Each structure stands twice: as C-alpha cells, then as structure tokens.
C-alpha cells in the first residue's frame, strides 16, 4: 500500500501530461482547419471530422485511464484463500 499510491500518482501525472498534450495539439489543428474552411479555403470534410473524432477519443481515453488509476489507488491486499 505504501508504494502503490506514489506509483499510481506518478502514472496518473504522466498519462495526464501525455494525453492532455496530444488533445491540445489535435484541437489546435482541428481549429486551424475550421478557420481555413470558414475563410473559403478548400478543406476535406473527412479530414476535419477525423481531427474532431480523434480529440473526442483522446478525451475519452484520458477519462478512462484516470478512473482505472484512481481505482488502483484504493486496492487493498487480501490474504490468499486456500
């Protein structure tokens, strides 16, 4: 129990940093493409939709990983059943 909480916190911070960074990068690209489209430049709708979907998937993955890591924080060791 003593090691688990710091390990989970470390993993949580790393996951949060990595996925948040990727979400921001994909969101910026999506917004730029939307601006280009609004300005009349030719942008493939499938590409625009792909970036939006990627952002949603990354956000869902971040939330899922956060929940799993929080659950690991509260695990307790039990005596083996023989």
Secondary structure, 3 states (H helix, E strand, C coil): CHHHHHHHHHHHHHHHHHHHHHHHHHHHHHHHHHHHHHCCCCCCHHHHHHHHHHHHHHHHHHHHHHHHHHHHHCCCCCCCCC
